[in-house]
Amino acid sequence: MQKKSVRMMATITGGGKVMKKRVLKRSRIRGIQGGFAFIPHRFLSDGFIKRLGPGELLLYLFLILVSDAYGLSYYGNSAVCRFLGMNLCQLEHCRQILIDEDLIAFEAPLYQVLELPTRPGQKTLAADSVPSSSPSSFSELLDSLGD
């Protein structure tokens, strides 16, 4: 696959500072091949990511990765639990939080990852809302996907 030429890029940050960026590994620039998944930048910048615990983030990332162009996927509870290393109680808990946050719709076994709402919901999640065996960091969350 031939890569496009790449130039130095400058971005103005929120603080007005100029951040100069350059491609670090020209031979490894990502390209779209086959399926493609994305997470809108607003998920981070508008604070959606802060409202979810590690288990909810893991489920949300999984659903994004397995969904089609309409955000649809159909995995049964046992398959999702097996992929994510969760039990059924944890899955139901995480799924309900994603539904409450208006990030997904669910009618067994069909999931739909929704367009992000205008802004994150108003409620705050209790610190104890994360199931005890959920990964404790984002890196653990990503590592668990590789298992």
DRENPATI-512982 format. One line per 8 residues: number of its first residue (from 1); for each residue x, y, z of N, C-alpha, C. Coordinates in steps of 0.1 Angstrom, whole numbers. Atoms other than C-alpha are relative to their C-alpha. Layout:
N
NUM> X/Y/Z/X/Y/Z/X/Y/Z  ...;
// end
This chain:
147
1> 8/-12/0/0/0/0/9/12/0  -8/-12/2/15/33/-11/-6/11/10  4/-10/-9/14/61/15/1/14/-6  -1/-13/4/7/97/8/11/8/6  -11/-8/-6/34/123/13/-5/7/13  4/-6/-13/33/137/48/9/11/3  -7/-12/-3/43/171/59/-1/2/16  1/-4/-14/49/187/93/-13/7/2;
9> 13/-6/-2/16/197/108/0/8/13  0/-9/-12/9/225/133/-15/1/4  13/0/-6/-21/225/156/0/11/11  1/-9/-11/-32/253/179/-9/-6/10  7/7/-11/-42/239/212/-10/10/7  10/-8/-7/-70/252/235/6/12/8  -7/-11/-7/-44/273/254/6/10/-9  -6/-9/10/-34/291/222/15/-4/-4;
17> -14/4/3/0/273/221/-1/-8/-14  -2/7/13/12/259/187/7/-13/3  -6/14/-2/19/221/189/4/-4/-14  -5/5/13/41/210/160/0/-15/0  1/14/0/34/174/150/7/-5/-13  -6/6/11/53/151/127/-3/-15/1  2/14/1/47/115/116/13/-7/6  -11/7/-6/70/93/137/5/-12/-8;
25> -3/12/8/69/61/116/-8/1/-13  6/-2/13/61/69/80/-5/-13/-6  4/13/6/59/32/71/-12/-6/7  11/6/-8/32/26/97/-12/10/1  12/-9/0/6/54/89/-12/-9/-2  12/8/1/-28/39/95/-8/3/-13  8/-1/12/-50/33/65/-13/-9/2  13/7/-1/-86/20/61/1/-12/-9;
33> 1/12/8/-86/-16/50/-10/-9/6  11/8/-5/-117/-37/53/-9/8/9  9/-7/-9/-138/-27/83/7/12/6  -5/-12/-7/-133/5/102/-8/4/11  8/-5/-11/-143/17/136/6/13/4  -5/-12/-5/-140/51/151/-8/5/12  6/-6/-12/-147/70/183/1/15/-2  -1/-15/2/-156/107/178/9/6/11;
41> -9/-8/-9/-131/131/194/-8/6/12  9/-5/-10/-161/145/213/-1/-9/12  1/10/-11/-161/113/234/10/4/11  -10/-5/-9/-130/127/250/-2/14/4  0/-14/-3/-133/164/247/-13/5/7  12/-5/-7/-169/167/259/-2/-8/13  1/7/-13/-163/144/289/-7/-13/1  7/13/-1/-182/113/280/9/-11/6;
49> -9/10/-5/-151/92/288/1/0/15  -2/-1/-15/-149/105/324/-12/-5/7  13/5/-7/-185/93/331/-1/-15/1  1/14/1/-177/57/324/11/-7/8  -11/7/-6/-158/32/345/6/-10/-10  -7/8/9/-134/7/331/-8/-11/-7  8/11/6/-160/-21/325/-9/6/-11  8/-6/10/-183/3/307/8/4/-13;
57> -9/-4/12/-154/16/285/3/-12/-8  -4/13/7/-144/-20/277/-12/-4/-9  12/4/8/-180/-28/266/-2/9/-12  2/-10/11/-183/4/246/10/-2/-11  -10/2/10/-150/-1/228/-3/-13/-8  3/12/7/-159/-37/220/-12/2/-10  11/-2/9/-193/-27/206/3/9/-12  -5/-8/11/-176/0/185/7/-8/-10;
65> -9/8/9/-151/-25/171/-8/-10/-8  7/10/7/-177/-51/162/-12/5/-8  13/-5/7/-205/-28/148/3/3/-14  0/-3/14/-213/-22/112/-1/15/-2  1/-14/3/-217/12/95/-11/7/7  12/-5/-7/-250/17/113/1/-1/15  -2/2/-14/-235/9/147/-6/-12/6  7/12/-4/-253/-24/148/9/-12/1;
73> -6/13/-2/-240/-57/161/-9/-9/8  8/10/-7/-255/-89/175/8/-11/5  -8/10/-7/-236/-108/200/-9/-4/12  7/4/-12/-253/-129/227/8/3/12  -6/-3/-12/-246/-124/263/13/-9/3  -11/9/-3/-223/-155/266/12/4/-9  -11/-3/9/-202/-144/236/7/13/5  -5/-13/-5/-198/-108/250/8/-3/12;
81> -7/4/-13/-189/-122/284/13/-7/-2  -12/8/3/-164/-146/269/11/10/-6  -10/-10/6/-147/-118/248/6/9/10  -5/-11/-9/-145/-93/276/4/-5/14  -3/5/-13/-139/-116/306/-9/4/11  10/-5/-10/-170/-105/324/-10/-11/3  11/10/-3/-197/-125/341/-13/8/-4  13/-5/5/-234/-119/332/-4/12/8;
89> 4/-11/-9/-241/-96/362/8/13/-4  -9/-11/4/-211/-74/352/-5/6/-14  4/-4/14/-222/-73/315/-13/8/1  13/-7/-1/-258/-63/325/2/14/6  -3/-13/-7/-245/-36/348/6/10/-9  -7/-9/10/-222/-21/322/-9/4/-11  10/-3/11/-248/-23/295/-10/10/4  11/-10/-5/-274/-5/316/6/14/2;
97> -6/-13/-1/-250/23/323/2/7/-14  -1/-5/14/-243/27/286/-13/4/-6  13/-4/5/-280/28/279/-5/12/8  4/-12/-8/-286/53/308/7/12/-5  -8/-11/5/-258/75/293/-4/3/-14  5/-2/14/-276/73/259/11/-2/-10  -10/3/10/-246/58/242/-3/-12/-8  4/12/8/-262/25/231/-15/-2/2;
105> 14/5/-1/-296/10/224/2/-15/0  -1/14/0/-302/-27/231/-14/-7/0  12/9/0/-329/-52/222/7/-14/-3  -7/12/1/-314/-87/228/-3/-7/-13  -14/-2/-2/-293/-97/210/6/12/-8  -4/-11/9/-291/-65/189/5/12/8  -5/-12/-6/-269/-36/200/1/10/-11  -3/-11/9/-267/-2/184/8/10/8;
113> -8/-11/-6/-239/22/192/-6/13/-6  8/-12/4/-257/56/190/10/12/-3  -7/-13/2/-245/90/177/1/6/14  -1/-6/-14/-232/108/208/-11/10/2  9/-10/-3/-258/129/225/6/14/0  -6/-14/0/-254/167/225/10/2/11  -10/-1/-12/-237/165/259/-2/-12/9  2/12/-10/-231/139/286/-12/3/9;
121> 11/-1/-9/-259/132/309/3/8/13  -2/-9/-12/-264/152/341/4/-8/13  -2/7/-12/-262/124/366/15/-4/1  -13/5/-2/-229/113/381/0/-14/5  -1/14/-3/-219/77/386/7/-1/14  -7/2/-13/-210/65/421/13/-8/-3  -13/7/2/-174/53/425/-2/-15/1  2/14/-1/-187/19/435/-8/-6/-11;
129> 8/5/11/-206/15/402/8/-9/-9  -9/8/8/-176/-3/387/0/-14/6  -1/13/-5/-178/-41/391/14/-3/5  -12/1/-6/-150/-53/413/11/-7/-9  -10/6/8/-132/-74/387/3/7/-13  -2/-8/12/-132/-47/360/15/4/0  -14/-6/1/-98/-35/347/1/13/8  -1/-12/-8/-85/-7/369/6/12/-8;
137> -6/-11/8/-68/13/341/-4/-2/-14  3/1/14/-73/21/305/10/-10/-7  -10/9/6/-41/1/297/-4/-15/3  5/14/-3/-55/-30/315/-12/-3/-8  11/2/8/-87/-25/296/4/-4/-14  -4/4/13/-69/-26/263/8/-13/0  -7/13/-1/-47/-55/274/-10/-11/1  10/11/-1/-78/-75/282/-7/-3/-13;
145> 5/3/14/-90/-71/246/9/-10/-7  -10/9/8/-59/-89/234/0/-14/5  1/14/-6/-66/-120/256/-9/-9/-8;
// end
